[in-house]
Amino acid sequence: MSRYTGKLSDLYQSYARVIGQWPADKLRPTHCYKGVLRAQMKAKFDKLDALHGEELSREAGLVQREQEALSNLVSNKYRSQYKVSKALVDPVSHKGYYAKLLESIDSAVKSNKKTSLRVD
């Protein structure tokens, strides 16, 4: 439960909901970006809680835009909107590079061993 009231409480809850949907990093489970986002959220809302009037409106608007941007990232809006071409995913100069890279990442995650990919 948040300690904020009114529109600030609604904004806090929607921001927290988006952060809750942020995916875990399979390759680096000990380095959690979700935790960084939570700490930033707490600092932003503590700052907002101390503001009043026009300054509060302006800063709350910025935080709302950040929340919307995070929401768009979590929902893969941009991935759906801007399709990546086959030529970019599988370039002629290096056939299968990205497929092999993804396979090596998946195998590193499954085997939980350190490779040239940093997995700590």
CORTA-V673555 format. One record per residue. N is the residue number from 1. RES is the residue in three letters. BURIAL is 1 if it has 24 or more other ideal C-beta (glycine too) atoms within 12 Angstrom, else 0. Layout:
N|RES|BURIAL + N|RES|BURIAL
//
This chain:
1|MET|0 + 2|SER|0 + 3|ARG|0 + 4|TYR|1 + 5|THR|0 + 6|GLY|0 + 7|LYS|0 + 8|LEU|1 + 9|SER|0 + 10|ASP|0 + 11|LEU|1 + 12|TYR|1 + 13|GLN|0 + 14|SER|1 + 15|TYR|1 + 16|ALA|1 + 17|ARG|0 + 18|VAL|1 + 19|ILE|1 + 20|GLY|0 + 21|GLN|0 + 22|TRP|1 + 23|PRO|0 + 24|ALA|0 + 25|ASP|0 + 26|LYS|0 + 27|LEU|1 + 28|ARG|0 + 29|PRO|0 + 30|THR|0 + 31|HIS|0 + 32|CYS|0 + 33|TYR|0 + 34|LYS|0 + 35|GLY|0 + 36|VAL|0 + 37|LEU|1 + 38|ARG|0 + 39|ALA|0 + 40|GLN|0 + 41|MET|1 + 42|LYS|0 + 43|ALA|0 + 44|LYS|1 + 45|PHE|1 + 46|ASP|0 + 47|LYS|0 + 48|LEU|1 + 49|ASP|0 + 50|ALA|0 + 51|LEU|0 + 52|HIS|0 + 53|GLY|0 + 54|GLU|0 + 55|GLU|0 + 56|LEU|0 + 57|SER|0 + 58|ARG|0 + 59|GLU|1 + 60|ALA|1 + 61|GLY|0 + 62|LEU|0 + 63|VAL|1 + 64|GLN|1 + 65|ARG|0 + 66|GLU|1 + 67|GLN|1 + 68|GLU|0 + 69|ALA|0 + 70|LEU|1 + 71|SER|0 + 72|ASN|0 + 73|LEU|0 + 74|VAL|1 + 75|SER|0 + 76|ASN|0 + 77|LYS|0 + 78|TYR|0 + 79|ARG|0 + 80|SER|0 + 81|GLN|0 + 82|TYR|0 + 83|LYS|0 + 84|VAL|0 + 85|SER|0 + 86|LYS|0 + 87|ALA|0 + 88|LEU|0 + 89|VAL|0 + 90|ASP|0 + 91|PRO|0 + 92|VAL|0 + 93|SER|0 + 94|HIS|0 + 95|LYS|0 + 96|GLY|0 + 97|TYR|0 + 98|TYR|0 + 99|ALA|0 + 100|LYS|0 + 101|LEU|0 + 102|LEU|0 + 103|GLU|0 + 104|SER|0 + 105|ILE|0 + 106|ASP|0 + 107|SER|0 + 108|ALA|0 + 109|VAL|0 + 110|LYS|0 + 111|SER|0 + 112|ASN|0 + 113|LYS|0 + 114|LYS|0 + 115|THR|0 + 116|SER|0 + 117|LEU|0 + 118|ARG|0 + 119|VAL|0 + 120|ASP|0
//
